[in-house]
Amino acid sequence: MKKKIFVMAQVYDLTKQEISEIENEVQKDLDKYSNGGIGFKINITSEKTLELIFTRQYRDGEIDWLNYNPETIYCTDAKIITGHGFDGFRVPVYWGGVPYGYPFFMPKNEFISCYKKSAVKLGASRLKFAEVNTMPDKIILALAY
């Protein structure tokens, strides 16, 4: 795959680095960001598609998954994917937020739009399609070029 991907405050070139090398670099940043509470893997699903998989576990009661709207994404998950706030990094096209650091949800389509625009501004390859799925134990960002 000859693409550049945006993840955790960086753009990685899949033609210049092995998948395992990118996974290790992203994992080091995630470990600093979360004290080791988040895992990361890249799954190449076809010549033009891949998945960024983040495993994480919220504390009991932190998110009400029974009443969770599947059309939204938690701001913490958006920050895990993009690295927004990590070492002072700011995504170029920010989805907004609530003052004073309160957690919030946003529509997934709003996050995807900001992610795609930010990726291009940072030098990543232009995406044809992106989809994010959140579950109690992981986040999967599917990308198609």
N, C-alpha and C positions, 0 to 999 in steps of 0.2 A: 504494500500500500504506500503510495507516494503522497502522503498528506501531512499537514502540520495540524496538531491538535492543541487546544487550549484547555488546561486543567491546573487547578491549584496555583494560580498566579503566574503561570509560565506557558510558553508555547513550545511544544516539542515536535521535532521533525522526525517522522517515522522512517525517512530514507537515510537519516544519519545516525540514528540510535536504535538499538535493539529494544524490543518491547520490555524485556526484563530490566534493562537499564533505566528506561523511563519509569517503570513501576517502582524501582528502588529509589529514584530521585523524588518522585511524588510521595512515596511512603515516608521518606525522611522529613519532608516538609509537613506532612500530615501528623507525624509523631510529635514534631515541635508544636504544631497548632493545637493538638488535642491530648498531649501526654500519652500517646499510644492507643487511644481509644477508637481509632478508625483504620480500617484496612483498605487497600486499593489494588485493583487488578484491571487489566485491559483484555477484552475478549474480542478478537477479530472474527466477525461473523460472515463476512464475504469480502470480495475485492474492494467494495466501496462502502462497507458498513462496519462499524465497531461499537462496542459497549464499554463505557467507563463504569466500573462497579465499585462502589464504596460500601464497605460493611461497617456498621456502627450500631450501638445500642443506646437508646434513651433510657434514662432512669425511670423506674416504675412510676406511673402517674404523670410524667412530664408531658406526654401527649395523649389525648383521648382518642385512640385509634378507632374505637367503635363509632365515634361521631366525626371522624376525619373526612373531609371532603376530598375525593380523589382528583378533583380538578384544581387543587391548590398544592403549593409546596411551602414547607416551613422555611423561614428565612435562614435558619441554621444549616439546613441542607443545601440551600443556594450558596451559602458562604463556603461550605465544604467543597463543592464542585469548583467554584471559581477562585477560591482563595481570597475573596474580598475581606480586607481587614488584616490579612496575614502579613507581618513585617511591613505594615503601612501600605500594602497594595490596595488599590481601588480599581474596580472594573470601570472601563471608559464609559459604558452605558449602564448606569445604575438603575435598579428597579425601584428605588426609593426606600422608605423605611419609616419606622415610628421613632420619635425622639426618645432620648435617654436609654437606648439600647433594649427596649422591650421586645420580646419575641413576637413575631407575627407571621401570618400566612399570606400568600399572594397567589393570584391565578398562575397556573403553570405556563399558559401561553404568554403571559407577561415576562416571566423569567426566561423562557426560551428565546423570545425576541431580544431581550437584553443580552443573553449569552451569545447568540449568533452575531449580533452587531459588535459586541465587545471582542469576540474572537477575531473578526476581520480587522478591526482597528489595531489589534495587537500583532497581526501578521499571520494568523492561522488561516488554513484553507477555508474557502466559502462552503457553507453547508447547504445541501438541498433540503434536508429534513433533520429534525432533532425531536426527541421525545424523552421525557423524564418520568420515571416511575419510582414512587417512594413506598417502602414497606417498613414495618417495625424494625427489621434488622439490616436493611440495606437501601441504597439509592442506585438506580441504574439509569444512566444517561446514554441513550442510543443515538448514534450520529450516522448520517448518510451523506456521502459526498457525490 
